[in-house]
Amino acid sequence: MFERYLTALQYIGNQPVNINDRKEFRSLIVWLEDQKIRHYSIEDRENLKRVDALDNWEAAYEKYKHDVGLPPELETRQEQLTWLLLHAVRLEYSDNVDTYRPLNGAKKIEEDKKSVVPEVKSTNPFDSLDFTNAQFEEGARRLADRLGISYHPDHLVSLRAAGKVIHDCLNKETLKETPITGQPLAIGEGTGRKQLNGNSQKKGEEDLEKAAHILRLLQIQNMRTIQTTINETIVSVQNITADPKTDTALGKVGV
């Protein structure tokens, strides 16, 4: 998922990057700081470059995240690396604005010359939205929070996730379903993984029986839903076929 950012930054290392590999993740962080971000002076990067030092590197990385301004709510490696890559891309562009801007302008002019389709002004208000606007970004994050979607550094990813949640869980058909009510059935802490004997073994068997009972109830609910759908389908077919029109002149039954 990081290939686009790494390609834009002219990264020549292995791709795709395995962030679960400790040394590969650390080496990429060092490369970003050394080649693109350059927040520290060369001397201050020494602790960060010691990727084989376990505790020392983690301490240096924690300090680096604070110094570079990485948001503290980003806890996973994926979230942190995404933020650092986007930060590096912004710095790369700001350092070479005069280099990148003419290329973008020339590309736009070339595309305009090749285009023979007349310009059509859209009446859709969403087409005029600025998706990079700070207010739009904040609104997308608030919507994601309201829907219980976990934080993502890219607000457009959060917005797409919110759209899927609304489409799948908040559509008209879903809202018509009767919400499940009642008290949850508590299951004890005992499981069959521990060596049980006497009362403990009996308690573990009771917990397993409760879990099996819950699964049976869920299966019954699914079967009822399927049966309801089947009944509705049968009724719909019967409404079409039960009362055919008869045309005696043609000697045919049905339409």
N, C-alpha and C positions, 0 to 999 in steps of 0.2 A: 504493500500500500504506500510505500515511501518512494517508489521508483521515479515518479514525476518530479518530486522535489530534488532528489539526488541527481537526476539528469540535468535539471536546471542549474544545479550547483557544480556541474561537471565533476561529479564523484567518479573515480576510476576504480574503486574497490569492488568487492564481490556484491552481486545483486541476485536475488533479493536478500536484504539484510535480515539475519536471524537475531532478533533482539533478545531472544531467550538465551543466546550464547553470551555468557558474561564478558569474555574477552572481546568478542566482535562488537558488542554494544559499547563497551568502554572505548575501544579504538575509534569508533565512529564519533563519539562525543569529543575525543581529543582532536580528531581531524576537523570537525566543525569549528572548534575554538581556534585551532592553529591556522586554518586556511580561510575561514569565512567570518566568524564572529569577532575574533581577536579582541575580546573584552579585557583580557589580562595582558600584561607585558610578557615578553618571552621568558623572563626569569620566574615570573609567578605561575607559569604553566607547568613547572617541573613536577609538582605533586600530582597534577592531573594526568601527566604522561606515564606515571608509574602504574600501569594497568594491571600488573601482576601482584601488586601489594594490596591485599584484601581490605583490611580495616582502614589503612591510610588512604586508599583511593576513594572509598565510600565517604570518608570525612571530607576529603577534598571536593568530591562531587556535590555533597550537601552544601558546602560553602559556595561553590560555583553557581548552583541553582539560585541561591539567595542573591548573590552579587549580580547575576545577569538579569534578574527580575522575573524568573519563572514563577507563575502563580502557584501558591502552596497547595491549592485544591487538586492539582494534577498529580496523582499518586502513582499511576502505572507507568511502566517504561514507554508504552505506546503513546500515551498522552504527552509525556515529557519530551520524547523525541520529536513528535509532531510539532510541538510548540517551538522547539529549538530549530527545526528545519525551516518553519515559516519565518522565524526571526532572522535566520541566516539569509533567506531569500529577500526579505525586506532590506536588510543591510547591503546585500549585493546590488540590488537595484538602486538604492540611494547613493551608493558609491560610484555608479556608472550610469547616471540618468541620461547624460548627453550621448552615451553610446547606444542605449536601448531605445530611446524615444524616436530617433530618426528611422530606425528599423521598423518600428510599429507604424509610423506614419507612412512610410513607403509601401508597406504591405497593404495598408488600407487603401491607398491610391490605386495600387495595382488591382485590387479586388473590385474597386469601383469601375475601373475601365473595362474589366472583363464582364461585368454585370450588364445584362440587357433587359432585365426584368424591371418594369416601372416601380417606383417607390410607392408603397401602400402604407398609409398611416393607420396604425392600429387604434381601435377604440377600447381595447382591453386596458383597464387602469394598471394591471400588474406589469404590463410591458414597460411602463415608465418608472418603475421602482428602481432605486439604487440599492442593490443587494450588498454593497460594501459600506453603506452608511452606518454610522455608529448607532443611531436610533433603531434601524432595522436589525442590526446585530443583537442589540439588547432585547428587542422584542422577541426575536427568535429564541434567545436563551430563556426568557421568562416563560414562553410557551412550552419549551421543553421541560422546565422545572415544574410547571403546572400539571403536565402529563406524566410526571415521574420518570422522565428520561435522563439517563446519566449524562454528566458533562462531557462535551467534546470540544477541543480547541477550535475546530472549524464550525462556525455557526450554521453553515449551509448543510453540513452533515446532520446536525441536530434538527434542522428544519425538515429535511427529508424523513428522518425518523419520526418526527411529530406527524407528518402527513400520513405515514403508514399506520400509526396508532389510530389516528382519526378515521382513516378509511376502513380499518379492520375492526375496531372496537366501538366506534361512536357513530356507525351508520344507522339508518332507520330500522333495518331488520334486527340488528343487535339490540337496539334500545327497546324494541318491543318485547324482548324476552323477559320473563319474570325473574327478578333477581333472587339469588339463593339466600334464604334467611335461616335463622336458627343458631344455636350455640355450637361452637366447634367441639368435636369429640377429642378430648385430650389423650395423648399417648404417653405413657410413662417413659422414663429415661432408659429403662432396661432394654437391651437388645440381645440377639442371639450370638453376638460376636464374643462376648465375655464368657468365661467358663462359669456356668451357673450350677447350683445345687440347692436342694431343699426348697425353701420359700422363694429364693431368687430365681430358681428355674421355673417355678410356677408363675411368678410375676412376669418373666420373659415370655412365657407361652400366652398369658393373658394379653400382653401388648401386641404380640403377633396376631392373635385372634381379632383384636380391635382393628388392626391395620387391614386384615383380610376383609372384615366387615365393611370398612370404608370403601375398599376397592369394589366390592360387590354392589354397594349403593351407587357408586359412580357408573358402573357398567349398566345397571338398571336404568339410570337416568339417560345414558346414551342410547340404549335400546328404545326407550320411550320416545326420544326425539326422532329416531329413525322411523319408528312406527307411525308417528304423527305425520311425517313427511310422506310416507307411503300412502297413508289414508287420504291426504290432501290430493295426491297425484291421481289416485283412483277416482275420487269425486270429480276432479276436473275432466278426466276422460269420459266418465259416465254422463256428465252434462252435455258432452258433444255427441255421444252415440246413443243415448237412451231414447231420444225423441226425434227420429229422422223425419224429414219432410218427404211426402209421397207425391210424385207427379204421375197420375194415372195415364195421362196422354202419352207419356214417353215409355210407360211400363217399367220405370226405374224407381228404386227406393234410395232415398238419400239425395244430397245436393250435388 
